[in-house]
Every structure is written in structure tokens, then in C-alpha cells.
Amino acid sequence: MTGGRASIRPLEKEGAAMAHARRERFWERAAPALRVVGAILLAAGMVHLYGDLVVFDARTFGARAALSLGDPRVAGYVAERIADETIAQKRDLMAYRPLLVGTARAVVSSEPFRAGFRRAAQSAHTALFSERAERVALSVPDLGVLVRNALSHDPALAARIPASLRGNVLTQPSGRGAKALVALVKLGHRFRRNSVLAIVSGGLLLFLGIAMPRDRRRALLNGGAALATTAFVLFFLPPLARTALTLSLHDPALRPVAAGVWDAFAGGLRLWALVLAGVGVVLASAASSFASHVEIEEIARRVWTRLQKPARTWQGEIARAALLTAVGLFAAFRPAATVFGLTVVAGALLAFEGLRELFMLVPPRLQEAAQQAEEALAEARKKGGGWEGARTWLHFAIVGLLALGLIAAAVFFMRSPEALPETPAFTDACNGDRTLCDRRLDEVVFPGAHNSMSAAEFDGWMFPNQELGSVSVLGHGIRALLFDVHYGTPIGDRVKTEILDEAASRATFEKAIGKEAVDAAMRIRDRLTGPPTGPRAAYLCHGFCELGARPLVTMLEGVRDFLVENPGEVLVFVIEDYVAPEDVAAAFRESGLERFVYRGSVTPPFPTLREMIDSDQRLVVFGEKDARGIPWYHPAFETIQETPYTFRAPEEFSCRPNRGGTTAPLFQVNHWIETTPTPKPSNAAIVNAHDFLLARATQCQKERGRLPNILAVDFAMTGDVVAVAAEMNGLAPPGSPR
């Protein structure tokens, strides 16, 4: 029996050795395929990841779409479309088409247009990737405002531009190809999570292809080379795909446009490819540093020899001839791109050589550590320890973890916002200064105009509080408008105030505008005879519309135009409302201003100005009396605390609490001398003076413990309210050198 067991043991050892040899042969044969497939999966995962960040994220998509307008090919096409649509709406403009195209180019390259286009593209993105998306309408709102503004040097031509002009780029799937494209985009959106699966599985296969063969140094070298080669193919893929895309279009006019848009979206993928290639170069140089300096020369010599010698089969010879022909033609027709590609490859080779030199400093220390480890393992084996398997797996782990660690670092970098090429900000200043962009709404001072609708610039307006009206003062830096809204009915050239209870209303308005003004209004009212010349509507009036009135919708349209032309501005409205909330909302809707209103919460923490601008919710609206039922219309004195406002002389000014108590998060300083019914610019010259106004604003900030968010004054064009607000914001006064 003893002899039988002794004869079996050699057979078992021989079988184990054969099994081990078979495993080694399997891994030696499978490792190259694992490395190549792993590198391809990693590259595919990177493409999915890039698409997730650039194509499938609405904000990034909008930014990239707006960025494409900086390409002359795209800008020219859009300008042509704008001009054609303008002429379609008013055919008499056909004679001016060259001028319209030139103007449209200026509009397209302007900040307001690109900011509006970015937001429109975000909306279109949501529609495109919805499950029921069958068409996409990309509308650039208020394009007429921008065109008229650009044509301001030619008022006669600007007057011909239709006020209702809108620019639309309509995309509707037509035919099998377009529908398949939309279906493909949706499919990519649905399966974008595959990027994680591809990256993990690719990294695992690359790990196995490097760690399992016996010669792990050469496996690491080949794995790095496979990864770098795949990444370089990915680097040159975007321009090749762009060429294929443009050639597939039947309309020659669309080819340069498609190329410009493609470059805006796919250009960043080349940076990612270089990062992935860098990982491969590091791995290969680390492996190469353990050998002589002949490997890179050997690889180059083998490639050149293979290109020179005929292939062994006719199929290989055809492939070799086709490759040489394609490379030669590409170099002949695209010399700049060829030089660029050769420069990239040469740079990678130089980086490889430099990294290998650095890694050459490491092996002596590693060899010393390995020798000590070998001695320890030999001693352990003498004592019967089972260290051989542990040593093998330790080698696997060290080699594999190097590859996985570098890949993980690359993926971590690519998931960060810094991995994408920086998109230029289309709005680099908020309310006139970039330092305000990251401040919350309650951290900003807004210069304001009290009774901003009551202005001397309007014919027939009695007892005005301002030199210029609500829209005009915005052009001079005012960013908070306080105004009154009443119901009125036009009769002839005047507007009759709609009063339900004349006795009660008279007492209220006498307190607000004085008995003299009420008497004057009633005398005018008595002379208004005849039928109405227009419907009952909401008007801007101070107490009585008989003393002066402007349609609310007209003013709101002017504010809308201001916001369209100035995409970096945030405004505040405080409305003394004598009309129902739904009628205020109807006027906002009719004017087109509703799309700019802030729809978030008016409780801390407030959004930053940048967040409001990015979401295009740039107008915060408060109502003093009744703001119920309209989500974006907020009760004023639940959010705003204020000072008194009935000061008869400058020495009476105080910072005592008034409406809104002392807990509301925003703070309004009322700063004017009450001389009803006749506001006096001479008083404004005193109290709006820089030092006087700054001293009071600073004192109120100290007493109330809050930054004055609204500095409301009469005659805002007199004195320095805009400069004081800038100083309270910590900015240089407007117009001063920076």
C-alpha cells in the first residue's frame, strides 16, 4: 500500500503541472484579447459618460448650443433664417435683405441673443428627450426687440420690423432617417447608465489581461499600448465623424452648419481621449522602465517593416494598400490635420520616453525590496509555510491595482465639471458687476424709484414723483420699481378711475395724495363725459387716474424689452395694488413679462443673482394689499420690512420699524420728503445727495441689523441713489475707473 501511494503522488504532481501549464497557455492566449476588449470598453464607456454630461444634461446642452453660435458657419446660417422670417412677415423689407442679414449677424453674436438661445435650447432639450417628443420648436423669444435694438441707427428701417416677430428654428422628423435619429437619441438617453457598466467591465478585463500572464511586465506594456492606441483612435474619431455627418446631408447649405454644431458639442471628447491615452502611456512607460531602452525603437521598426513588406495573404495586401492610400490621400487633402495628428503622436512618444526615464529611478529600490521579500519567502518555505500562492497573488494585485488606480483617477476627473472645456459665460455680470453674481437676493442693495409710474416725461401727468417713468429709469441703473395700479376706463384723452365707494376712496386718497390733488382729480372727473373709448383695464395711476395714467400692460412690455436686452439684470417690483391679483397676472401674461417672474420661495435662503439669471427668473414681484392665488405674486410685508415714509423735513428721518415689523427677511428704506400733493425736486437734491443718503442707509443698517435691500427715493435722476447702492454693495460707483 505504501508503494502504491508513492507511485500515485508523481502522477498527481504531473497532472497538477499539466493543469497549471494549460491555465498558463489559456491566459497567454486570452490576455491580448482581454486587453484589447477592455481598452475598447473603457473608450466606449468614456463616450457614454461624455454624452451623459454634454448631450443629456439640459443645462450643458443649452450652453453648448449657444456656444455653437460663435462659429461663423452657424451664425451665418441663423442670420439668414432670421432675415428670411422677417421678410416673410413683412415682404416690403425684401429690398433691405442684405442689411437685415448683417444686422442679424450682429444680433446672433450678441450676449442677449446667445443667452436667450441657451435658455430656448434647454427647453427644446426637455421636449426632444421626452417620451412623446415628435417635434422640436426652438423659439428665440422677443427677437424683434433685439433686431430693433440693433437697427437703432436706422429708425426708419427699425420701425418696419414687425413688433410680433419671433425667431423659430423648427425641427420635425421627416422620413425614416430623421425618425431613426430621434429614436437613437432617446435610446442613448435611456441607456446612458451603461457607461458605468462599460467602464467597470473594461477595467476588469484590462486588469485580467495584465495580471494573469506570466510575463506581467510585458503584459503591462502591451496593456498600456492597447489603451493608448484605442484612445488615439477615439481622439481622431470626432473629426472623422464630422466629415461623415456633413457628407450624409443632402442640403449643401446645412453641411457647414452641422460641422460647426458638431465641433461645439464633440470637441471636448478629444480632451477626454487624451486623458485616456495618458493613462495608457503611463502604464506602458512604467513597464518599459524595467527593461532596456530598445522597446519603443523596436515597435517603430516593426511597424515600418510591416508597412514596407507585402502581406502574407491577398486580403492582408488589400488592407495594407487601402490603409496606405487612405493615409496618403488624407495627408494630401488635409495637410494641417495631418501635421496636427503627427504632432499629437510625437508628443505622446516624448511623454512616454520622459515618463520611462522617471520610472527608471524606481526599479533599483523595488529590486532591493523584492530581494528582501524573496529571502523572507525562502526562509518561510524552509519552515513549511505556504507563501508561494500568496506571493503570486500579491504580484497580481500590485500590477493590476496600478492600472485600476490610474483608470479610476481618470474616470473621477472626467466626472468632474473641470473635465469639460469651459463654456464662456454669456452673462459675466449680474446687475452690472460680476462680484454680485454669487450673492443672495437679500445680500444685494437695489436702487429704487418710489411711485415710478408718476413721471414728468408723460404729457399731462400732474404732481409727478419722478423725472422719468418706470421703463426709462431702468436705463439709468434703477433696479427696484414701486408703483400703483388702479382700474380705469378711457374716456376721450383721459382715464376715469373706477371707484366702488367714492366716499371711502376719497378719504383714503386724501391721506395719500392730499386734498388739493383729490379736488383737482374730481374737477377733471366731472368734465369727463361721453361713452368710453376703450375697455376697463388696469392702469398706472397715483390715487386718481384723472391726474395721470398709463396702461399697466404698456409699462410691463417696456420692462420685458429691457430684460430681453439685458440678460444679466435682476429687478424687484413692489406694487401698491388696487386691482384683483388675477388682473395683475393677466397684464403680466399679455405683456410677455410673466416668463421672467421669479417663481421660487421668498423665505431664506434666497437664490443668488446668478441662479436667478441662469433660470431666467429675474423679476421678483410683491403686492402690498392682495397677492392671493398667484404663485409668483408675493405679499409684500410678509417678506419686506420697511421704515416710515411720511417725513416732512430732512431732520425727521428715522429708521424705526413700520410695515413688515422687524422679522421680514428683506429691508426697504423709504427716503423722500412728503410734500403732498406736490413732490419737490429741490428736496430730492438735498436728501438724495451722496453723503446724506449714504449716511442714512448706513445708520438704518446699523439700527435694524439688516442690509437695506431697497433704497426707494423720489426723483431718482437727482442725487446719487445708484452710486450709493453700489457703494453699499461694496462696488465702485458707476463710471469710476476700476
C-alpha positions in Angstrom: 0.0 0.0 0.0 2.8 2.3 0.8 4.4 1.7 -2.5 1.1 2.3 -4.3 0.7 5.7 -2.6 4.2 6.6 -3.6 3.5 5.8 -7.2 0.3 7.9 -7.2 2.0 11.0 -6.0 4.2 11.6 -9.0 1.1 11.2 -11.2 -0.8 13.7 -9.2 2.1 16.2 -9.4 2.3 15.5 -13.1 -1.4 16.2 -13.5 -1.3 19.3 -11.5 1.7 20.5 -13.5 -0.2 19.9 -16.8 -3.3 21.7 -15.5 -1.1 24.6 -14.4 0.5 24.6 -17.9 -2.9 24.6 -19.6 -4.1 27.5 -17.4 -0.9 29.4 -18.3 -1.4 28.7 -22.0 -5.0 29.8 -21.8 -4.1 33.1 -20.1 -1.2 33.7 -22.5 -3.6 33.3 -25.5 -6.6 35.1 -23.9 -4.7 38.0 -22.4 -4.2 40.0 -25.7 -7.9 39.8 -26.5 -8.8 40.8 -22.9 -6.5 43.8 -23.1 -7.9 45.0 -26.4 -11.6 44.4 -25.5 -11.0 46.0 -22.1 -9.5 49.1 -23.7 -12.4 49.3 -26.2 -15.0 49.0 -23.5 -13.2 51.7 -21.5 -13.3 54.0 -24.5 -16.9 53.2 -25.1 -17.7 54.0 -21.5 -16.0 57.3 -21.8 -18.1 58.2 -24.8 -21.2 57.3 -22.9 -20.0 59.3 -20.0 -19.3 62.3 -22.2 -22.7 62.1 -23.7 -24.3 62.0 -20.3 -22.6 65.2 -19.3 -22.8 67.1 -22.6 -25.7 65.8 -24.6 -28.2 64.5 -22.0 -27.8 67.3 -19.4 -30.2 70.1 -20.3 -28.0 73.0 -19.0 -24.8 71.8 -20.6 -26.7 71.1 -23.8 -28.1 74.7 -23.8 -24.6 76.1 -23.1 -23.1 74.1 -26.0 -25.9 75.1 -28.4 -25.3 78.8 -27.6 -21.5 78.2 -27.9 -22.1 77.0 -31.5 -23.4 80.4 -32.4 -19.8 81.7 -32.0 -18.9 79.6 -35.1 -19.2 81.8 -38.2 -20.8 79.0 -40.2 -23.6 78.6 -37.7 -24.0 82.3 -37.0 -24.3 83.0 -40.8 -27.0 80.3 -41.2 -29.0 81.6 -38.3 -28.8 85.2 -39.5 -30.1 84.1 -42.9 -33.1 82.4 -41.3 -33.8 85.4 -39.2 -33.7 87.7 -42.2 -36.0 85.3 -44.2 -38.5 85.1 -41.4 -38.5 88.9 -41.0 -39.2 89.3 -44.7 -41.9 86.6 -44.7 -43.8 88.7 -42.1 -43.3 92.0 -43.9 -42.4 91.4 -47.5 -41.7 95.1 -48.2 -38.4 94.5 -46.3 -37.1 92.4 -49.2 -35.1 95.3 -50.5 -33.3 95.6 -47.2 -32.3 91.9 -47.0 -28.5 92.4 -47.1 -28.8 95.0 -44.3 -31.1 92.6 -42.4 -28.6 89.7 -42.7 -25.8 91.9 -41.5 -27.9 93.2 -38.6 -29.0 89.6 -37.8 -25.3 88.5 -37.6 -24.7 91.3 -35.0 -27.8 90.1 -33.1 -26.8 86.5 -33.2 -23.3 87.3 -31.8 -24.7 89.5 -29.1 -24.9 88.4 -25.4 -28.7 88.8 -25.1 -29.4 86.6 -28.1 -27.0 83.9 -27.1 -28.3 83.9 -23.5 -31.9 83.6 -24.8 -30.8 80.9 -27.3 -29.2 79.0 -24.4 -32.5 79.0 -22.5 -34.5 78.1 -25.5 -32.2 75.2 -26.2 -32.7 73.9 -22.7 -36.4 73.9 -23.2 -36.0 72.2 -26.6 -33.8 69.6 -24.9 -36.6 68.7 -22.5 -39.0 68.3 -25.4 -36.6 66.3 -27.5 -35.8 63.7 -24.8 -39.4 63.3 -23.6 -41.1 60.0 -24.5 -43.7 61.7 -26.6 -41.3 64.1 -28.5 -42.3 64.2 -32.1 -41.1 67.7 -32.9 -38.9 70.3 -31.5 -39.7 74.0 -31.8 -36.8 76.2 -30.8 -38.1 79.7 -30.2 -35.9 82.7 -29.5 -38.4 84.9 -27.7 -38.5 88.6 -28.3 -36.2 88.5 -31.3 -37.9 91.6 -32.6 -36.7 93.5 -29.6 -33.1 92.6 -30.3 -33.4 93.3 -34.0 -35.0 96.7 -33.4 -32.2 97.5 -30.9 -29.5 96.5 -33.4 -31.2 98.7 -36.0 -31.4 101.7 -33.7 -29.0 103.6 -36.1 -31.7 103.4 -38.8 -35.1 104.3 -37.1 -37.0 104.3 -40.3 -36.0 100.7 -41.0 -36.4 99.6 -37.4 -39.9 100.9 -37.5 -40.7 98.5 -40.3 -39.7 95.4 -38.2 -42.9 93.7 -37.0 -43.4 94.1 -33.3 -44.6 90.5 -33.0 -41.5 89.0 -34.7 -40.3 85.7 -33.2 -37.5 83.6 -34.4 -38.2 79.9 -34.8 -35.9 77.0 -35.7 -38.4 74.2 -36.3 -37.2 70.6 -36.4 -39.7 68.0 -37.3 -38.8 64.4 -38.0 -39.5 63.8 -41.7 -38.7 60.5 -43.2 -37.2 57.3 -41.9 -33.8 58.7 -41.3 -34.9 61.6 -39.1 -37.2 59.5 -37.0 -34.5 56.9 -36.6 -32.2 59.7 -35.4 -34.6 60.8 -32.7 -35.2 57.2 -31.7 -31.4 56.7 -31.4 -31.0 59.8 -29.2 -33.8 58.6 -26.9 -32.2 55.2 -26.8 -28.9 56.7 -25.8 -30.6 58.7 -23.1 -32.3 55.6 -21.8 -29.2 53.5 -21.6 -26.7 56.2 -20.6 -26.1 54.3 -17.3 -24.3 51.7 -19.5 -21.2 53.9 -19.2 -20.7 52.6 -15.6 -21.1 49.0 -16.8 -18.7 49.5 -19.7 -16.0 51.3 -17.6 -16.2 48.7 -14.8 -16.1 45.7 -17.1 -13.4 47.2 -19.3 -11.3 47.9 -16.3 -11.7 44.4 -15.1 -10.8 42.8 -18.4 -7.8 45.1 -18.7 -6.8 44.0 -15.2 -7.0 40.4 -16.0 -5.2 40.8 -19.3 -2.3 42.4 -17.4 -2.2 40.5 -14.2 -2.8 36.9 -15.3 0.0 36.2 -17.8 3.4 35.0 -16.6 5.3 38.0 -18.0 3.3 40.7 -16.4 5.9 43.4 -17.3 5.3 42.8 -21.0 1.6 42.4 -20.4 1.5 45.8 -18.7 3.5 47.3 -21.6 1.0 45.8 -24.1 -2.0 46.8 -22.0 -0.8 50.4 -21.8 -0.1 50.4 -25.6 -3.6 49.0 -26.3 -5.2 51.6 -24.1 -3.2 54.5 -25.7 -3.9 53.2 -29.2 -7.6 53.0 -28.6 -7.6 56.4 -27.0 -5.8 57.9 -30.1 -8.4 56.3 -32.3 -11.0 58.0 -30.2 -9.1 61.3 -30.4 -9.3 61.2 -34.2 -12.9 59.9 -34.3 -14.8 63.3 -33.9 -13.4 65.0 -37.0 -13.9 61.8 -39.0 -17.4 61.5 -37.7 -18.0 65.2 -38.5 -16.9 64.6 -42.1 -19.2 61.6 -42.4 -22.1 63.6 -41.0 -21.6 66.5 -43.3 -21.3 64.3 -46.4 -24.5 62.5 -45.5 -26.5 65.7 -45.6 -28.2 66.3 -49.0 -28.5 70.1 -48.5 -25.1 71.7 -49.0 -26.1 74.8 -47.1 -26.5 72.7 -43.9 -23.1 71.0 -44.1 -21.0 73.8 -42.6 -23.8 74.4 -40.0 -23.7 70.8 -39.0 -19.9 70.9 -38.8 -20.0 74.0 -36.5 -22.6 72.5 -34.2 -20.7 69.1 -34.1 -17.5 70.9 -33.1 -19.2 72.7 -30.3 -20.6 69.5 -28.9 -18.0 66.9 -29.7 -14.8 69.0 -29.3 -14.4 68.2 -25.6 -14.3 64.5 -26.3 -10.8 64.8 -27.7 -9.6 66.1 -24.4 -11.1 63.0 -22.7 -9.3 60.8 -25.3 -6.0 62.5 -24.4 -6.6 61.8 -20.7 -7.3 58.1 -21.5 -4.2 58.0 -23.8 -2.2 59.5 -20.9 -3.2 56.6 -18.7 -2.0 54.1 -21.3 1.3 56.0 -21.8 1.9 56.0 -18.0 1.2 52.2 -17.8 3.4 51.4 -20.8 6.3 53.6 -19.6 6.1 52.1 -16.2 6.5 48.6 -17.7 9.2 49.8 -20.2 11.3 51.3 -17.4 12.1 47.7 -16.1 13.6 46.8 -19.5 16.2 48.2 -21.8 15.7 51.3 -24.0 15.0 49.4 -27.2 11.3 48.7 -26.9 10.0 51.9 -28.4 12.5 51.7 -31.2 11.6 48.0 -31.8 7.9 48.9 -32.0 8.6 51.7 -34.5 10.9 49.4 -36.6 8.3 46.6 -36.6 5.5 49.0 -37.8 7.6 50.4 -40.5 8.8 46.9 -41.7 5.2 45.7 -41.7 4.1 48.6 -43.9 7.0 48.0 -46.3 6.7 44.3 -46.7 3.8 42.8 -48.6 1.2 40.9 -46.5 1.2 37.1 -46.4 -2.4 36.9 -47.9 -4.1 38.8 -50.6 -6.7 40.0 -48.2 -4.0 41.5 -46.0 -2.3 43.0 -49.0 -5.6 44.8 -50.0 -6.0 46.1 -46.4 -2.4 47.3 -46.4 -2.8 49.0 -49.8 -6.1 50.6 -48.7 -4.6 51.9 -45.5 -1.6 53.4 -47.2 -3.8 55.0 -49.9 -6.2 56.5 -47.3 -3.4 57.9 -45.2 -1.7 59.4 -48.2 -4.9 61.0 -49.5 -5.8 62.3 -46.1 -2.3 63.9 -45.8 -2.6 65.4 -49.3 -6.1 66.9 -48.8 -5.8 67.7 -45.1 -2.2 68.7 -44.5 -3.0 70.8 -41.4 -4.9 67.9 -39.8 -2.1 65.5 -40.7 0.5 67.7 -39.1 -1.7 68.1 -36.1 -2.1 64.4 -35.7 1.6 63.7 -36.1 2.3 66.3 -33.5 -0.1 64.6 -31.1 1.6 61.3 -31.7 5.1 62.7 -31.3 4.0 64.4 -28.1 2.8 61.1 -26.7 6.0 59.4 -27.7 8.1 62.2 -26.0 5.9 61.8 -22.9 6.4 58.1 -22.9 10.2 58.5 -23.0 10.2 61.1 -20.3 8.0 59.0 -18.0 10.1 56.0 -18.6 13.2 57.9 -17.6 11.4 58.9 -14.4 10.4 55.3 -13.7 14.0 54.2 -14.2 14.7 55.8 -10.8 12.2 53.4 -9.2 13.4 49.9 -10.1 16.6 49.8 -8.0 14.6 50.4 -4.9 12.0 48.0 -5.9 14.6 45.3 -6.7 16.1 45.8 -3.3 12.7 45.4 -1.7 11.9 42.4 -3.9 15.2 40.7 -2.9 14.4 41.1 0.8 11.0 39.7 0.2 12.4 36.7 -1.7 14.8 36.0 1.2 11.9 36.2 3.6 9.8 33.9 1.4 12.6 31.4 1.0 13.0 31.3 4.8 9.3 30.7 5.1 9.3 27.9 2.6 12.1 26.1 4.5 9.8 26.2 7.5 7.0 24.8 5.5 5.0 27.9 5.0 2.6 28.2 2.1 3.7 31.5 0.7 4.0 30.7 -2.9 0.4 31.3 -3.8 0.2 34.5 -1.7 3.3 35.9 -3.5 1.8 35.2 -6.9 -1.5 37.0 -6.0 0.5 39.8 -4.4 2.2 40.4 -7.7 -1.1 40.3 -9.5 -2.6 42.8 -7.1 0.3 45.3 -7.4 0.4 45.2 -11.2 -3.4 45.3 -11.5 -4.0 48.0 -8.9 -1.6 50.3 -10.8 -3.8 50.0 -13.9 -7.1 50.2 -12.0 -5.9 53.2 -9.9 -4.9 55.2 -12.9 -8.2 54.4 -14.7 -10.2 55.3 -11.6 -8.4 58.6 -11.3 -9.2 59.3 -15.0 -12.9 58.5 -14.5 -13.0 60.6 -11.4 -11.5 63.5 -13.3 -13.9 63.1 -16.2 -16.9 63.1 -13.9 -15.9 66.5 -12.5 -17.1 69.8 -14.1 -13.5 70.7 -14.8 -13.2 67.8 -17.3 -15.4 69.7 -19.8 -13.9 72.5 -21.9 -15.0 75.8 -20.3 -18.1 77.3 -21.9 -17.8 81.1 -21.9 -20.4 82.7 -19.7 -22.9 84.6 -21.8 -23.7 86.8 -18.8 -20.5 87.6 -16.9 -22.0 90.4 -14.7 -25.1 90.5 -12.5 -26.8 93.8 -12.1 -23.7 95.4 -13.6 -20.9 93.6 -11.7 -19.6 90.1 -11.6 -19.0 90.2 -7.9 -22.7 90.4 -7.3 -23.4 87.1 -9.1 -22.7 84.8 -6.1 -24.6 87.0 -3.6 -28.1 86.0 -2.5 -31.0 88.3 -3.2 -31.0 89.5 0.4 -27.3 90.4 0.2 -27.8 93.0 -2.6 -28.9 96.6 -2.5 -31.3 97.6 -5.2 -31.6 101.4 -6.0 -35.4 102.1 -6.2 -37.8 104.6 -7.6 -40.9 105.5 -5.4 -44.1 106.0 -7.4 -42.0 105.2 -10.5 -45.1 105.4 -12.8 -45.6 109.1 -11.8 -43.2 110.9 -14.1 -42.8 114.3 -15.7 -41.8 112.7 -19.0 -45.5 111.8 -19.6 -47.6 114.5 -21.1 -50.4 115.7 -18.8 -49.2 113.9 -15.6 -49.9 116.1 -12.6 -47.8 116.1 -9.4 -45.1 113.7 -10.6 -42.7 111.9 -8.2 -40.0 111.1 -10.9 -38.4 112.9 -13.8 -38.6 109.7 -15.9 -41.0 106.8 -16.0 -40.6 103.2 -14.9 -39.0 101.9 -18.1 -36.8 104.9 -18.6 -35.2 104.8 -15.1 -34.2 101.2 -15.7 -31.8 102.5 -18.3 -30.2 104.8 -15.6 -29.5 102.0 -13.1 -32.7 101.8 -11.1 -33.5 98.2 -10.2 -36.5 98.4 -7.9 -39.8 99.9 -9.1 -42.5 100.9 -6.7 -45.8 101.8 -8.4 -49.6 101.9 -8.0 -52.2 100.1 -10.1 -55.9 101.0 -10.4 -58.8 100.2 -12.5 -59.7 102.8 -15.1 -61.8 103.4 -18.2 -60.6 105.7 -21.0 -62.9 108.5 -22.0 -61.5 110.7 -24.6 -57.9 111.6 -23.9 -58.3 110.9 -20.1 -58.8 107.9 -18.0 -61.6 107.8 -15.4 -60.8 105.9 -12.2 -63.2 103.1 -11.4 -64.3 103.8 -7.8 -66.7 101.5 -6.0 -67.1 103.6 -2.8 -66.4 107.2 -3.7 -66.6 108.5 -0.1 -64.3 105.9 1.4 -61.9 106.1 -1.5 -61.8 109.9 -1.3 -60.7 109.7 2.4 -58.1 107.2 1.5 -56.6 109.2 -1.3 -56.7 112.5 0.5 -54.4 110.8 3.1 -52.2 109.5 0.3 -52.0 112.4 -2.2 -53.6 115.3 -0.3 -56.9 117.2 -0.5 -55.7 119.5 -3.2 -54.9 116.7 -5.6 -58.2 114.9 -4.9 -60.1 118.1 -5.6 -58.2 118.6 -8.9 -59.0 115.0 -9.8 -62.7 115.4 -9.1 -62.9 118.5 -11.2 -61.4 116.7 -14.1 -63.6 113.8 -13.4 -66.7 115.9 -13.6 -65.7 117.2 -17.1 -65.3 113.6 -18.5 -68.5 113.0 -20.4 -69.4 110.7 -23.3 -69.1 107.0 -23.8 -65.9 105.0 -23.0 -63.3 105.0 -25.8 -61.8 101.7 -24.6 -62.4 98.8 -22.2 -61.9 98.9 -18.4 -58.4 97.9 -17.7 -55.5 98.1 -15.1 -53.7 101.5 -15.2 -50.7 103.0 -13.5 -52.2 105.9 -11.5 -51.4 107.7 -8.3 -54.7 107.7 -6.5 -56.8 109.1 -9.3 -56.2 108.2 -12.9 -57.6 111.6 -13.9 -54.3 113.1 -12.7 -52.3 110.9 -15.0 -52.5 107.3 -16.2 -50.5 104.8 -18.3 -51.7 101.3 -19.2 -50.1 98.7 -17.0 -49.5 96.4 -20.0 -47.6 99.1 -21.8 -45.2 99.6 -19.0 -44.8 95.9 -18.4 -43.9 95.4 -22.1 -41.2 98.0 -21.8 -39.8 96.1 -18.8 -39.9 92.9 -20.8 -37.9 94.6 -23.6 -35.4 95.8 -21.0 -34.9 92.3 -19.6 -34.6 90.8 -23.1 -31.9 93.3 -24.0 -30.1 93.0 -20.6 -29.9 89.3 -19.7 -27.8 89.9 -16.6 -30.2 92.1 -14.7 -32.5 91.2 -11.7 -35.4 93.5 -10.8 -37.8 93.9 -7.9 -41.4 95.2 -8.1 -43.4 96.5 -5.1 -46.9 97.1 -6.3 -49.5 99.2 -4.4 -52.4 97.3 -5.9 -56.0 98.4 -6.1 -56.9 95.6 -8.6 -57.5 91.9 -8.2 -54.5 89.6 -8.3 -55.8 87.8 -11.4 -55.9 91.1 -13.3 -52.3 91.8 -12.4 -51.4 88.3 -13.6 -53.3 88.8 -16.8 -51.4 92.0 -17.6 -48.1 90.2 -17.0 -49.2 87.4 -19.2 -50.4 89.7 -22.0 -47.2 91.7 -22.0 -44.9 88.7 -22.1 -43.3 89.6 -18.8 -44.7 86.7 -17.0 -41.9 84.4 -18.3 -39.3 86.4 -16.4 -41.0 86.3 -12.9 -39.3 84.6 -10.0 -41.3 81.5 -9.0 -39.3 80.3 -6.0 -39.7 80.9 -2.3 -39.3 84.4 -0.8 -38.0 83.0 2.5 -34.4 82.4 3.3 -32.2 81.1 1.9 -32.8 83.2 -1.2 -31.2 82.3 -4.5 -28.1 84.0 -5.8 -28.4 86.5 -8.6 -26.5 84.0 -10.8 -29.1 81.3 -10.1 -32.0 83.7 -10.9 -30.3 84.7 -14.1 -29.4 81.2 -15.1 -33.1 80.1 -14.6 -34.3 83.4 -16.3 -36.4 84.2 -13.3 -35.2 87.7 -12.9 -38.2 89.7 -11.6 -39.4 89.4 -8.0 -42.9 90.7 -7.7 -44.6 91.8 -4.4 -48.1 93.2 -3.9 -48.9 95.4 -0.9 -52.6 94.6 -0.5 -53.8 91.4 -2.1 -51.4 88.9 -3.7 -53.5 85.7 -3.1 -53.9 83.0 -5.7 -50.9 83.8 -7.9 -47.8 81.6 -7.1 -45.3 84.2 -8.1 -47.1 87.2 -6.6 -46.0 87.6 -3.0 -47.5 89.6 -0.1 -45.0 92.5 0.3 -44.9 92.9 4.0 -44.6 89.3 4.8 -41.2 89.5 3.1 -40.2 93.2 3.3 -39.8 95.3 6.5 -39.6 99.0 6.0 -39.0 102.4 7.6 -41.7 105.1 7.9 -42.4 107.2 4.8 -44.2 110.4 6.0 -41.2 112.6 6.8 -41.9 116.4 6.4 -38.3 117.6 6.7 -34.8 116.0 6.4 -34.2 116.1 10.2 -37.3 113.9 10.8 -35.8 110.9 9.0 -35.7 107.8 11.2 -35.1 104.1 10.8 -38.0 103.0 13.1 -39.9 99.8 12.1 -43.0 100.3 10.0 -44.9 97.8 7.9 -43.4 94.3 7.9 -42.3 94.5 11.5 -38.7 93.5 12.3 -38.6 89.9 11.2 -39.2 90.0 7.5 -36.0 89.0 5.6 -35.8 92.0 3.2 -35.4 95.6 4.2 -36.7 98.7 2.4 -35.6 102.2 3.3 -38.2 104.8 2.3 -36.2 108.0 1.7 -38.2 111.0 0.5 -39.7 114.2 1.9 -43.5 114.1 1.9 -45.0 117.4 0.4 -48.3 116.2 -0.9 -49.7 116.8 -3.4 -46.6 118.4 -4.9 -43.3 116.4 -4.6 -40.4 118.8 -4.9 -37.1 118.1 -6.8 -35.4 120.7 -4.5 -36.0 118.4 -1.6 -34.6 115.4 -3.5 -31.5 117.4 -4.3 -30.8 117.6 -0.6 -31.8 114.1 0.7 -30.6 112.2 -2.4 -27.2 113.7 -2.2 -24.5 111.1 -1.9 -23.3 111.8 1.7 -26.8 112.4 3.1 -28.3 109.2 1.6 -25.3 107.0 2.4 -25.3 108.2 6.0 -29.0 107.3 6.4 -28.7 104.0 4.7 -25.7 103.1 6.9 -27.5 104.2 10.0 -30.6 102.1 9.2 -28.4 99.1 8.5 -26.8 99.6 11.9 -30.0 100.1 13.8 -32.1 97.4 12.1 -29.3 94.9 11.7 -30.1 94.3 8.0 -28.7 95.5 4.7 -31.1 97.9 3.1 -32.2 95.8 0.1 -34.3 98.6 -1.5 -33.3 102.3 -1.3 -36.5 104.0 -2.5 -36.3 107.7 -3.5 -38.3 110.4 -5.3 -36.7 112.0 -8.3 -34.2 109.2 -8.8 -32.4 111.1 -11.5 -31.5 113.7 -8.9 -28.7 112.9 -6.5 -26.7 109.6 -6.2 -29.0 106.8 -5.3 -27.4 104.4 -7.9 -23.9 105.3 -6.7 -24.9 104.9 -3.0 -26.4 101.5 -3.7 -23.2 100.5 -5.5 -21.2 101.6 -2.5 -23.4 99.7 -0.1 -22.8 96.7 -2.3 -19.1 97.2 -1.9 -18.6 98.2 -5.5 -17.0 101.2 -7.2 -19.6 103.9 -8.1 -20.8 103.7 -11.7 -18.5 105.3 -14.2 -15.5 105.3 -11.8 -12.2 103.7 -13.0 -11.6 100.1 -12.0 
